[in-house]
Amino acid sequence: MIKIKKIGQVIFSSPVYTFSVIFLIVLIILSLIAPLLPLDPNATDVSNMSQPPSLAHWFGTDEVGRDYFIRVLYGGRVSLLVGVLAMLTATTIGTLVGLTAGYFGGLIDSILMRLLDVLSAIPWLVLVIVLSVFLKPGLTTIIIIIGCFSWMGIARLIRGETLAAKERDYVIYAKFIGIPPFKIIVRHILPSVLPTLIVAASASISGAIMTESALSFLGMGIQQPMASWGSLLQNAQSSLQRAPYMAILPGLFVVFTVYSFNNLGDLIKSILQREV
């Protein structure tokens, strides 16, 4: 109960934190209940093409008469799904690489860090274009690409934390009495790096959403009829003059979502610091 009270104090201590938490909660709830709404995101109505926002259509309609509000909600479902799954993939790979390199050091550390340097040096857009030749664009492909090629920053952070954690007395004693490395890493090292990992993971969600939006905007991400915020922006290019809301609305959702997830990382950091 005390911890919940402290968390509440931190959240409401800043309007930025309050807005970010409320926005994310509302967005996630709306995304989850979208299939329950009596609206079909793919239902066309040629008599209501490119209608501005109104009481009948809160966000207006697109170029073929589809309700844009439900399209944006379904786009949010896809963008959030990509962000979370890509984050889990990147966090898992980055944590494994960072823990292994930091704990064992030596040749293993050198090999893993050189691999990390090589991958970090490759422009992601070039990498995606090359991979798109071999992989069919879609939800699974975009998650794999973002998750498997965005773990380098997390690996560096975890490696640094591991280098510091393995020099602590209880870790040195565990090594001395012959506890296997795997148990030491799981029982002692991982709990030490967990606060940093949580903050990095929350920030990586916003990065994944931005990357997905950019790739879908370029036509190399989510494909029709499935919608994401990036694909909605890409589709809105041809309607900017007659229906600017088609670009403004998903663009605002991308901006506010990325902003909120970045603030969420700072919020988690503040809560963890108070616990310490």
BELJO-V776894 format. One record per residue. N is the residue number from 0. RES is the residue in one small letter. SS is DSSP state (alpha for helix, beta for strand, coil for the rest). PSI is psi in whole degrees, 0 to 359 (999 if undefined). D_FIRST is the distance of its C-alpha to the first C-alpha in Angstrom with 1 decimal. Layout:
# BELJO-V776894
n->(N:N)
res->(RES:RES)
ss->(SS:SS)
psi->(PSI:PSI)
d_first->(D_FIRST:D_FIRST)
This chain:
# BELJO-V776894
n->(0:1:2:3:4:5:6:7:8:9:10:11:12:13:14:15:16:17:18:19:20:21:22:23:24:25:26:27:28:29:30:31:32:33:34:35:36:37:38:39:40:41:42:43:44:45:46:47:48:49:50:51:52:53:54:55:56:57:58:59:60:61:62:63:64:65:66:67:68:69:70:71:72:73:74:75:76:77:78:79:80:81:82:83:84:85:86:87:88:89:90:91:92:93:94:95:96:97:98:99:100:101:102:103:104:105:106:107:108:109:110:111:112:113:114:115:116:117:118:119:120:121:122:123:124:125:126:127:128:129:130:131:132:133:134:135:136:137:138:139:140:141:142:143:144:145:146:147:148:149:150:151:152:153:154:155:156:157:158:159:160:161:162:163:164:165:166:167:168:169:170:171:172:173:174:175:176:177:178:179:180:181:182:183:184:185:186:187:188:189:190:191:192:193:194:195:196:197:198:199:200:201:202:203:204:205:206:207:208:209:210:211:212:213:214:215:216:217:218:219:220:221:222:223:224:225:226:227:228:229:230:231:232:233:234:235:236:237:238:239:240:241:242:243:244:245:246:247:248:249:250:251:252:253:254:255:256:257:258:259:260:261:262:263:264:265:266:267:268:269:270:271:272:273:274:275)
res->(m:i:k:i:k:k:i:g:q:v:i:f:s:s:p:v:y:t:f:s:v:i:f:l:i:v:l:i:i:l:s:l:i:a:p:l:l:p:l:d:p:n:a:t:d:v:s:n:m:s:q:p:p:s:l:a:h:w:f:g:t:d:e:v:g:r:d:y:f:i:r:v:l:y:g:g:r:v:s:l:l:v:g:v:l:a:m:l:t:a:t:t:i:g:t:l:v:g:l:t:a:g:y:f:g:g:l:i:d:s:i:l:m:r:l:l:d:v:l:s:a:i:p:w:l:v:l:v:i:v:l:s:v:f:l:k:p:g:l:t:t:i:i:i:i:i:g:c:f:s:w:m:g:i:a:r:l:i:r:g:e:t:l:a:a:k:e:r:d:y:v:i:y:a:k:f:i:g:i:p:p:f:k:i:i:v:r:h:i:l:p:s:v:l:p:t:l:i:v:a:a:s:a:s:i:s:g:a:i:m:t:e:s:a:l:s:f:l:g:m:g:i:q:q:p:m:a:s:w:g:s:l:l:q:n:a:q:s:s:l:q:r:a:p:y:m:a:i:l:p:g:l:f:v:v:f:t:v:y:s:f:n:n:l:g:d:l:i:k:s:i:l:q:r:e:v)
ss->(coil:alpha:alpha:alpha:alpha:alpha:alpha:alpha:alpha:alpha:alpha:coil:coil:coil:alpha:alpha:alpha:alpha:alpha:alpha:alpha:alpha:alpha:alpha:alpha:alpha:alpha:alpha:alpha:alpha:alpha:alpha:alpha:alpha:alpha:alpha:coil:coil:coil:coil:coil:coil:coil:coil:coil:alpha:alpha:alpha:coil:coil:coil:coil:coil:coil:coil:coil:coil:coil:coil:coil:beta:coil:coil:coil:coil:coil:beta:alpha:alpha:alpha:alpha:alpha:alpha:alpha:alpha:alpha:alpha:alpha:alpha:alpha:alpha:alpha:alpha:alpha:alpha:alpha:alpha:alpha:alpha:alpha:alpha:alpha:alpha:alpha:alpha:alpha:alpha:alpha:alpha:alpha:alpha:alpha:alpha:alpha:coil:alpha:alpha:alpha:alpha:alpha:alpha:alpha:alpha:alpha:alpha:alpha:alpha:alpha:alpha:alpha:alpha:coil:coil:alpha:alpha:alpha:alpha:alpha:alpha:alpha:alpha:alpha:alpha:alpha:coil:coil:coil:coil:alpha:alpha:alpha:alpha:alpha:alpha:alpha:alpha:alpha:alpha:coil:coil:coil:alpha:alpha:alpha:alpha:alpha:alpha:alpha:alpha:alpha:alpha:alpha:alpha:alpha:alpha:coil:coil:coil:alpha:alpha:alpha:alpha:alpha:alpha:alpha:alpha:coil:coil:coil:coil:alpha:alpha:alpha:alpha:alpha:alpha:alpha:alpha:alpha:alpha:alpha:alpha:alpha:alpha:alpha:alpha:alpha:alpha:alpha:alpha:alpha:alpha:alpha:alpha:alpha:alpha:alpha:alpha:alpha:alpha:alpha:alpha:alpha:alpha:alpha:alpha:alpha:coil:coil:coil:coil:coil:coil:coil:coil:coil:coil:coil:alpha:alpha:alpha:alpha:alpha:alpha:alpha:alpha:alpha:alpha:alpha:coil:coil:coil:coil:coil:alpha:alpha:alpha:alpha:alpha:alpha:alpha:alpha:alpha:alpha:alpha:alpha:alpha:alpha:alpha:alpha:alpha:alpha:alpha:alpha:alpha:alpha:alpha:alpha:alpha:alpha:alpha:alpha:alpha:alpha:alpha:coil)
psi->(321:319:319:320:319:318:317:320:318:316:315:6:344:133:329:313:317:312:316:315:314:317:314:320:312:317:315:318:314:322:323:323:359:317:342:346:145:49:137:119:344:5:121:153:95:345:350:44:136:44:139:167:138:181:327:324:98:321:13:194:163:194:347:15:12:142:122:334:311:330:319:321:315:326:323:322:314:315:318:321:315:315:314:312:320:322:314:319:310:320:319:311:313:322:315:314:315:316:316:312:316:323:313:329:201:222:320:316:315:315:313:321:325:321:318:318:319:312:324:334:344:122:131:328:319:318:317:318:319:315:329:340:327:336:139:128:139:184:310:316:316:324:316:314:311:314:319:350:26:20:354:318:319:319:318:316:312:322:314:317:324:320:322:319:326:351:1:154:317:331:318:319:321:320:318:322:5:21:134:147:321:316:322:316:315:318:330:314:310:315:330:324:355:315:315:321:319:315:316:322:318:323:328:337:314:321:319:320:318:316:316:318:318:316:318:324:326:358:12:15:238:134:153:148:356:142:141:170:324:317:328:320:319:319:335:352:322:357:20:323:315:339:70:336:336:334:323:314:305:329:318:321:320:312:311:326:314:317:316:319:324:319:328:321:316:322:314:319:318:319:316:323:323:326:325:999)
d_first->(0.0:3.8:5.5:5.2:6.3:8.7:10.0:10.6:12.4:14.5:15.4:16.6:18.2:21.2:23.1:24.1:20.5:19.8:23.2:22.8:19.6:20.8:24.2:23.2:21.0:24.1:26.5:24.9:24.7:28.3:29.5:28.1:29.6:32.9:34.8:34.0:35.7:39.3:40.7:42.5:42.1:45.5:47.4:50.2:52.0:55.1:55.5:52.3:52.5:50.9:49.8:47.6:44.2:44.6:43.0:44.4:43.1:40.2:40.9:44.6:46.5:47.8:51.4:51.9:50.0:46.7:43.6:42.0:38.6:38.1:39.8:37.2:34.3:35.9:36.6:32.9:32.2:34.7:33.7:30.0:31.1:33.5:30.9:28.3:30.9:32.9:29.8:29.0:32.7:33.0:29.8:31.1:34.5:33.5:31.1:33.8:36.5:34.5:33.4:36.9:38.7:36.5:36.4:40.1:41.7:45.5:47.4:44.5:42.7:45.9:46.5:43.1:43.0:46.5:45.5:42.5:44.9:47.4:44.8:43.4:47.0:47.7:47.2:44.8:47.1:50.0:48.1:46.9:50.5:51.8:49.2:49.9:53.4:52.2:49.1:49.1:46.9:43.9:40.2:40.3:42.6:40.5:37.4:39.5:41.1:38.0:35.9:38.8:39.9:36.8:35.3:37.3:35.0:32.0:34.4:35.4:31.8:30.9:34.2:33.7:30.3:31.8:34.7:32.5:30.2:33.3:34.6:31.8:32.8:30.8:32.2:35.7:35.5:34.4:37.5:39.6:38.9:39.7:36.4:37.3:36.4:34.4:32.0:31.7:30.9:28.3:26.6:27.0:28.2:26.1:22.6:24.1:25.3:22.3:20.7:24.2:24.8:21.8:22.9:26.5:25.8:24.2:27.2:29.6:28.7:30.1:33.1:33.7:33.6:36.1:38.3:38.4:39.3:42.0:43.5:43.5:45.0:47.8:48.3:47.2:43.8:42.8:45.9:46.9:46.2:42.6:41.0:38.6:38.2:40.7:43.2:42.9:43.7:46.6:47.9:47.7:50.2:53.2:51.8:50.8:53.5:53.4:49.7:47.7:44.4:44.6:43.9:41.8:39.0:38.2:38.7:36.1:33.6:34.3:33.9:30.6:29.1:30.2:29.1:25.6:25.2:26.5:24.0:21.2:22.5:22.3:18.8:17.6:19.7:18.2:14.6:16.0:18.0:15.2:13.5:17.0)
